[in-house]
Amino acid sequence: MMFEAPDGRTITGIVIRRNRKTVTIHTDDERHWNVSPTLVRLTGRHALDGVASKDGRVLPFTKPGTR
């Protein structure tokens, strides 16, 4: 995902939380940004885009070291 920062820079990262009013984006420089969803744009396809979940809504993540 990407958005434009107040100083004009383009910020890219991954969405770690989505609410009705804000989206929290984690960037490569370990920062978290709370942004309005209307300002966020897709940057391209993700490796998990083609993976379907069992119930159609949630993709489960396993804990490291478990199966």
N, C-alpha and C positions, 0 to 999 in steps of 0.2 A: 504494500500500500504506500501511497505517497500523498503529501500535502505540502502547501507552501507555508513556511514559517513567517512570523510577523516581519522579519527583516528581509524577506524576499527569497531566502534559500529554499530549495526543494529538499524536503526531508523524506527519507524512505525507511520503512521498517515493517514489522509484522504486528498484526492486531492481537493483543493479549486479552482484551476485555471489550465488550460491546454493550452499551446501555442505550436507552432511548435518546438521551441528550448528548452523550459523549462516547468517543471511541478512544481507548488507550492504546497507543502505539509504542512498541519497544524498538529502539534503533540500535545499530551496530556499536555506537559509542556508549552503550549502557544507560541511555536516558529514556525516560518515559514521558510521552506527550499526551495530554488529554485534549482531543480535538472534536469539533462538531462533525457528525457523520456526513454532513453536506459538503464538507471541505476535502474529504478523503477520496482519492482516486485509485483504481487498480493499476499496478505496474506490469502485470502479465500473469501468466498461468503459474500455479503452484503445483508441486509434485503430488499433493493430496487432493487436487481438484477432481480427479477422476475416480476417487475412492468413495464408494457408497457405504453409508452406515447402515446398521441393522434396522433402525427405526426411521431413517430418512432425515434425521435432524442432528444427531450428535455422533461425532467420531471419537471412539474411545482411545485413550492413550494408555499403554502399559507402563508400569514402573520399570526402570532399568534393573536388570537382573532377574526379572520374573517372566513367566511365560503364560 
